[in-house]
Amino acid sequence: MSLDPNQRNVDKLPGSPRGGEQASLREAKLADNTDQSGRKSIVREYAEAIIVAMLLAFAIRVFVVQAFKIPSGSMIPTLLIGDHILVSKLSYGLQWPTDCQMQWAFPPVNCYTSKTVVAFGKPQRGDIIVFRFPEDEEKDFIKRIVGLPGDTVQLRNKVVLVNGQPLDDKTFTQRIDPGVIDGTVNPRDNFGPVNVPEGSYFVMGDNRDQSLDSRFWGYVREEKIRGKAFRIYWSWNGQGNWTEWVRWGRFGKAIQ
């Protein structure tokens, strides 16, 4: 059978691709689509990994442990300026953040109080805690608990008395000023007596003569406690000889 001459002419037109060329074009288009899909998939995987990592970091910071830096000398000799510490959020129980506000920072949510969902225990005398500063809750303070709810606390010539008994604090405190200030002038050395209210704690800095604490601004409410300090993970001096800038001996030191 002979082919139609017109059909033969169509087959020979220059602009009409042969069967092999058509298959190659289809394969090229398929490969291009596959590359674009692959690129989108990689970008999506990275984005998902970053989002999951941020959510995990946020959850750990809120519910488990949070890092803080010591900016002042109010807790000398226990904590030095430049110490970087870890604070356990689980020492007293599983805390659920409340009174939260959005902010343009990390974390994107800032919570000012917390509610205990599952209690593991109560703060004890001698615990070093991080809490919201009552006079400016945008700031975090760190002090040692001296008075528990129901305790009577007073100072007489620099001696701390709890329920009428002198507090044995010489092993972890310092007093650098030998002078004694009258209580009518300043509560630093002579204070009280006061009764600690329920749900509140009386706190003091270990650097007794250079600490802004409950003697000056009152009590710490339990719901304002952010956690208990338990370990130093890094300590930076940054002064003197460069070999002394890092306090290597403080790495991993337990906070007591």
C-alpha positions as a Markdown table, in Angstrom:
| # | Residue | x | y | z |
|---|---|---|---|---|
| 1 | Met | 0.0 | 0.0 | 0.0 |
| 2 | Ser | 1.4 | 3.4 | -0.9 |
| 3 | Leu | 1.2 | 6.4 | 1.4 |
| 4 | Asp | -0.7 | 9.5 | 0.7 |
| 5 | Pro | 1.8 | 12.0 | -0.8 |
| 6 | Asn | 0.3 | 14.8 | 1.4 |
| 7 | Gln | 1.0 | 12.7 | 4.5 |
| 8 | Arg | 4.6 | 12.1 | 3.4 |
| 9 | Asn | 5.0 | 15.9 | 3.0 |
| 10 | Val | 3.7 | 16.5 | 6.5 |
| 11 | Asp | 6.2 | 14.0 | 7.9 |
| 12 | Lys | 9.0 | 15.8 | 6.3 |
| 13 | Leu | 8.0 | 19.4 | 7.5 |
| 14 | Pro | 11.0 | 21.0 | 9.3 |
| 15 | Gly | 9.0 | 22.2 | 12.3 |
| 16 | Ser | 7.5 | 18.9 | 13.1 |
| 17 | Pro | 9.6 | 17.0 | 15.7 |
| 18 | Arg | 10.2 | 13.3 | 15.2 |
| 19 | Gly | 9.0 | 10.7 | 17.7 |
| 20 | Gly | 12.5 | 10.5 | 19.4 |
| 21 | Glu | 12.7 | 14.2 | 19.8 |
| 22 | Gln | 9.2 | 14.4 | 21.4 |
| 23 | Ala | 10.2 | 11.8 | 23.9 |
| 24 | Ser | 13.4 | 13.7 | 24.8 |
| 25 | Leu | 11.4 | 16.9 | 25.3 |
| 26 | Arg | 9.0 | 15.1 | 27.6 |
| 27 | Glu | 11.9 | 13.7 | 29.6 |
| 28 | Ala | 13.5 | 17.1 | 29.9 |
| 29 | Lys | 10.3 | 18.7 | 31.2 |
| 30 | Leu | 9.8 | 15.8 | 33.7 |
| 31 | Ala | 13.4 | 16.2 | 34.9 |
| 32 | Asp | 12.9 | 20.0 | 35.3 |
| 33 | Asn | 9.7 | 19.5 | 37.3 |
| 34 | Thr | 11.5 | 16.9 | 39.5 |
| 35 | Asp | 14.4 | 19.3 | 40.2 |
| 36 | Gln | 12.0 | 22.1 | 41.2 |
| 37 | Ser | 10.0 | 19.7 | 43.4 |
| 38 | Gly | 13.3 | 18.5 | 45.0 |
| 39 | Arg | 14.4 | 22.1 | 45.7 |
| 40 | Lys | 11.0 | 22.9 | 47.3 |
| 41 | Ser | 11.2 | 19.7 | 49.4 |
| 42 | Ile | 14.7 | 20.6 | 50.7 |
| 43 | Val | 13.6 | 24.1 | 51.6 |
| 44 | Arg | 10.5 | 22.7 | 53.3 |
| 45 | Glu | 12.6 | 20.2 | 55.3 |
| 46 | Tyr | 14.9 | 22.9 | 56.6 |
| 47 | Ala | 12.0 | 25.2 | 57.5 |
| 48 | Glu | 10.3 | 22.4 | 59.4 |
| 49 | Ala | 13.5 | 21.5 | 61.2 |
| 50 | Ile | 14.1 | 25.1 | 62.3 |
| 51 | Ile | 10.5 | 25.5 | 63.5 |
| 52 | Val | 10.7 | 22.2 | 65.5 |
| 53 | Ala | 14.0 | 23.2 | 67.0 |
| 54 | Met | 12.7 | 26.6 | 68.1 |
| 55 | Leu | 9.6 | 25.0 | 69.6 |
| 56 | Leu | 11.7 | 22.5 | 71.4 |
| 57 | Ala | 14.0 | 25.2 | 72.8 |
| 58 | Phe | 11.1 | 27.2 | 73.9 |
| 59 | Ala | 9.5 | 24.3 | 75.7 |
| 60 | Ile | 12.7 | 23.4 | 77.5 |
| 61 | Arg | 13.2 | 27.0 | 78.5 |
| 62 | Val | 9.7 | 27.3 | 79.9 |
| 63 | Phe | 9.2 | 23.9 | 81.5 |
| 64 | Val | 12.6 | 22.3 | 82.2 |
| 65 | Val | 15.7 | 24.5 | 82.6 |
| 66 | Gln | 16.8 | 28.0 | 81.7 |
| 67 | Ala | 20.2 | 29.7 | 81.6 |
| 68 | Phe | 20.9 | 33.0 | 83.3 |
| 69 | Lys | 24.0 | 35.3 | 83.7 |
| 70 | Ile | 25.0 | 36.9 | 87.0 |
| 71 | Pro | 25.3 | 40.7 | 86.4 |
| 72 | Ser | 26.0 | 41.9 | 89.9 |
| 73 | Gly | 27.9 | 41.0 | 93.1 |
| 74 | Ser | 24.9 | 40.6 | 95.5 |
| 75 | Met | 25.5 | 36.9 | 95.8 |
| 76 | Ile | 29.2 | 36.9 | 96.3 |
| 77 | Pro | 30.9 | 34.7 | 97.4 |
| 78 | Thr | 28.5 | 32.0 | 96.2 |
| 79 | Leu | 28.0 | 33.5 | 92.7 |
| 80 | Leu | 30.4 | 35.8 | 91.0 |
| 81 | Ile | 29.8 | 38.5 | 88.4 |
| 82 | Gly | 30.1 | 36.7 | 85.0 |
| 83 | Asp | 28.9 | 33.3 | 86.2 |
| 84 | His | 26.5 | 31.6 | 83.8 |
| 85 | Ile | 24.1 | 29.4 | 85.7 |
| 86 | Leu | 21.3 | 26.8 | 85.0 |
| 87 | Val | 18.0 | 27.2 | 86.8 |
| 88 | Ser | 15.7 | 24.2 | 87.2 |
| 89 | Lys | 12.0 | 24.9 | 86.4 |
| 90 | Leu | 11.1 | 21.4 | 87.9 |
| 91 | Ser | 12.6 | 21.7 | 91.4 |
| 92 | Tyr | 9.2 | 22.5 | 93.0 |
| 93 | Gly | 6.9 | 21.0 | 90.4 |
| 94 | Leu | 5.6 | 21.2 | 86.9 |
| 95 | Gln | 4.8 | 24.8 | 86.3 |
| 96 | Trp | 2.2 | 26.2 | 83.9 |
| 97 | Pro | 2.9 | 29.8 | 82.8 |
| 98 | Thr | 0.2 | 32.3 | 83.4 |
| 99 | Asp | -0.3 | 36.1 | 83.0 |
| 100 | Cys | 1.5 | 36.0 | 79.6 |
| 101 | Gln | 2.1 | 38.7 | 77.0 |
| 102 | Met | 3.4 | 38.6 | 73.4 |
| 103 | Gln | 6.7 | 40.4 | 72.6 |
| 104 | Trp | 9.0 | 41.0 | 69.6 |
| 105 | Ala | 11.8 | 38.9 | 71.0 |
| 106 | Phe | 12.8 | 35.3 | 71.9 |
| 107 | Pro | 10.9 | 33.8 | 73.5 |
| 108 | Pro | 7.9 | 35.5 | 71.8 |
| 109 | Val | 5.8 | 35.1 | 74.9 |
| 110 | Asn | 6.8 | 36.6 | 78.3 |
| 111 | Cys | 5.0 | 35.1 | 81.3 |
| 112 | Tyr | 5.0 | 36.9 | 84.7 |
| 113 | Thr | 3.5 | 34.2 | 87.0 |
| 114 | Ser | 3.2 | 30.4 | 87.0 |
| 115 | Lys | 0.7 | 27.9 | 88.4 |
| 116 | Thr | 1.8 | 24.6 | 89.9 |
| 117 | Val | 0.2 | 21.7 | 88.0 |
| 118 | Val | 2.0 | 18.9 | 89.7 |
| 119 | Ala | 3.9 | 19.7 | 92.9 |
| 120 | Phe | 7.2 | 18.1 | 93.8 |
| 121 | Gly | 7.9 | 20.1 | 96.9 |
| 122 | Lys | 8.1 | 23.5 | 98.4 |
| 123 | Pro | 11.0 | 26.0 | 98.4 |
| 124 | Gln | 13.2 | 25.5 | 101.4 |
| 125 | Arg | 15.4 | 27.8 | 103.5 |
| 126 | Gly | 18.8 | 28.0 | 101.9 |
| 127 | Asp | 17.5 | 27.5 | 98.3 |
| 128 | Ile | 18.9 | 30.0 | 95.8 |
| 129 | Ile | 16.0 | 31.0 | 93.6 |
| 130 | Val | 15.5 | 33.2 | 90.5 |
| 131 | Phe | 12.3 | 35.3 | 90.6 |
| 132 | Arg | 10.5 | 38.3 | 89.1 |
| 133 | Phe | 11.7 | 41.5 | 90.9 |
| 134 | Pro | 8.6 | 42.8 | 92.7 |
| 135 | Glu | 9.3 | 46.4 | 91.8 |
| 136 | Asp | 10.0 | 45.7 | 88.1 |
| 137 | Glu | 8.8 | 42.4 | 86.8 |
| 138 | Glu | 10.7 | 42.8 | 83.6 |
| 139 | Lys | 13.8 | 42.0 | 85.6 |
| 140 | Asp | 14.9 | 38.7 | 87.1 |
| 141 | Phe | 16.6 | 38.7 | 90.5 |
| 142 | Ile | 18.5 | 35.9 | 92.3 |
| 143 | Lys | 18.7 | 35.5 | 96.1 |
| 144 | Arg | 18.8 | 32.9 | 98.9 |
| 145 | Ile | 15.7 | 32.1 | 100.8 |
| 146 | Val | 16.0 | 33.0 | 104.5 |
| 147 | Gly | 12.4 | 33.1 | 105.7 |
| 148 | Leu | 9.6 | 30.6 | 104.9 |
| 149 | Pro | 5.9 | 31.4 | 105.2 |
| 150 | Gly | 5.0 | 31.9 | 108.9 |
| 151 | Asp | 8.6 | 32.6 | 110.0 |
| 152 | Thr | 9.6 | 35.6 | 112.0 |
| 153 | Val | 12.7 | 37.3 | 110.6 |
| 154 | Gln | 14.8 | 40.1 | 112.0 |
| 155 | Leu | 18.3 | 41.5 | 111.9 |
| 156 | Arg | 20.2 | 42.7 | 115.0 |
| 157 | Asn | 23.6 | 44.3 | 114.3 |
| 158 | Lys | 24.1 | 42.2 | 111.1 |
| 159 | Val | 23.0 | 39.0 | 112.7 |
| 160 | Val | 20.0 | 37.3 | 111.0 |
| 161 | Leu | 17.5 | 35.8 | 113.4 |
| 162 | Val | 14.8 | 33.4 | 112.2 |
| 163 | Asn | 12.2 | 32.6 | 114.8 |
| 164 | Gly | 14.4 | 34.1 | 117.4 |
| 165 | Gln | 17.4 | 31.9 | 116.6 |
| 166 | Pro | 20.6 | 33.1 | 114.9 |
| 167 | Leu | 20.9 | 31.8 | 111.3 |
| 168 | Asp | 24.1 | 29.8 | 110.7 |
| 169 | Asp | 25.2 | 31.6 | 107.5 |
| 170 | Lys | 28.9 | 32.2 | 107.9 |
| 171 | Thr | 30.0 | 29.5 | 105.5 |
| 172 | Phe | 28.3 | 31.1 | 102.5 |
| 173 | Thr | 28.0 | 34.9 | 103.2 |
| 174 | Gln | 30.3 | 37.9 | 103.5 |
| 175 | Arg | 30.1 | 41.2 | 105.3 |
| 176 | Ile | 32.6 | 43.7 | 104.0 |
| 177 | Asp | 31.6 | 46.7 | 106.0 |
| 178 | Pro | 32.5 | 46.6 | 109.7 |
| 179 | Gly | 30.2 | 49.5 | 110.5 |
| 180 | Val | 26.7 | 49.0 | 111.8 |
| 181 | Ile | 23.8 | 51.2 | 110.5 |
| 182 | Asp | 20.9 | 52.1 | 112.8 |
| 183 | Gly | 17.6 | 50.6 | 111.7 |
| 184 | Thr | 15.9 | 54.0 | 111.7 |
| 185 | Val | 18.3 | 55.1 | 109.0 |
| 186 | Asn | 18.6 | 52.0 | 106.8 |
| 187 | Pro | 17.3 | 48.4 | 107.3 |
| 188 | Arg | 20.6 | 46.8 | 106.1 |
| 189 | Asp | 21.9 | 45.8 | 109.6 |
| 190 | Asn | 18.9 | 46.2 | 111.8 |
| 191 | Phe | 15.5 | 45.2 | 110.6 |
| 192 | Gly | 12.2 | 43.8 | 111.8 |
| 193 | Pro | 11.0 | 41.7 | 113.3 |
| 194 | Val | 8.5 | 40.8 | 110.5 |
| 195 | Asn | 6.2 | 37.8 | 110.0 |
| 196 | Val | 6.5 | 36.2 | 106.5 |
| 197 | Pro | 3.0 | 36.0 | 105.0 |
| 198 | Glu | 1.6 | 32.7 | 103.6 |
| 199 | Gly | 2.6 | 32.0 | 100.0 |
| 200 | Ser | 5.6 | 34.4 | 100.3 |
| 201 | Tyr | 9.3 | 34.1 | 101.1 |
| 202 | Phe | 11.9 | 36.4 | 102.7 |
| 203 | Val | 15.1 | 36.4 | 100.6 |
| 204 | Met | 18.6 | 37.9 | 101.0 |
| 205 | Gly | 21.8 | 38.2 | 99.0 |
| 206 | Asp | 24.9 | 36.3 | 100.3 |
| 207 | Asn | 26.8 | 39.6 | 100.0 |
| 208 | Arg | 24.9 | 40.9 | 103.0 |
| 209 | Asp | 26.2 | 44.5 | 102.9 |
| 210 | Gln | 25.7 | 45.0 | 99.2 |
| 211 | Ser | 22.4 | 43.3 | 98.3 |
| 212 | Leu | 19.0 | 44.8 | 97.4 |
| 213 | Asp | 16.7 | 42.2 | 98.9 |
| 214 | Ser | 13.6 | 41.7 | 101.1 |
| 215 | Arg | 15.0 | 44.1 | 103.7 |
| 216 | Phe | 14.3 | 46.9 | 101.3 |
| 217 | Trp | 11.4 | 45.8 | 99.0 |
| 218 | Gly | 9.5 | 43.1 | 100.8 |
| 219 | Tyr | 8.6 | 39.5 | 100.0 |
| 220 | Val | 8.7 | 37.2 | 97.0 |
| 221 | Arg | 5.4 | 35.6 | 96.1 |
| 222 | Glu | 5.6 | 31.9 | 95.3 |
| 223 | Glu | 4.0 | 32.3 | 91.9 |
| 224 | Lys | 6.8 | 34.7 | 90.9 |
| 225 | Ile | 9.5 | 32.1 | 91.5 |
| 226 | Arg | 11.0 | 31.1 | 88.2 |
| 227 | Gly | 13.1 | 28.2 | 89.5 |
| 228 | Lys | 16.0 | 27.0 | 91.6 |
| 229 | Ala | 19.6 | 27.7 | 90.6 |
| 230 | Phe | 21.6 | 24.4 | 90.7 |
| 231 | Arg | 24.8 | 24.6 | 88.6 |
| 232 | Ile | 27.4 | 26.9 | 87.0 |
| 233 | Tyr | 28.1 | 26.0 | 83.4 |
| 234 | Trp | 30.4 | 28.8 | 82.4 |
| 235 | Ser | 32.2 | 31.6 | 84.2 |
| 236 | Trp | 33.8 | 34.7 | 82.5 |
| 237 | Asn | 36.0 | 37.1 | 84.4 |
| 238 | Gly | 37.3 | 39.2 | 81.5 |
| 239 | Gln | 39.8 | 41.1 | 83.8 |
| 240 | Gly | 43.5 | 41.0 | 84.5 |
| 241 | Asn | 45.7 | 38.7 | 82.6 |
| 242 | Trp | 44.1 | 37.0 | 79.6 |
| 243 | Thr | 44.8 | 33.6 | 81.0 |
| 244 | Glu | 42.5 | 34.5 | 83.9 |
| 245 | Trp | 39.6 | 35.7 | 81.8 |
| 246 | Val | 37.9 | 32.3 | 82.1 |
| 247 | Arg | 37.4 | 30.8 | 85.5 |
| 248 | Trp | 37.9 | 27.2 | 84.6 |
| 249 | Gly | 37.6 | 26.0 | 88.2 |
| 250 | Arg | 34.0 | 27.1 | 88.3 |
| 251 | Phe | 32.8 | 25.0 | 85.3 |
| 252 | Gly | 30.1 | 22.5 | 86.4 |
| 253 | Lys | 30.2 | 23.7 | 90.0 |
| 254 | Ala | 27.1 | 22.9 | 92.0 |
| 255 | Ile | 25.3 | 25.9 | 93.5 |
| 256 | Gln | 24.6 | 25.4 | 97.3 |
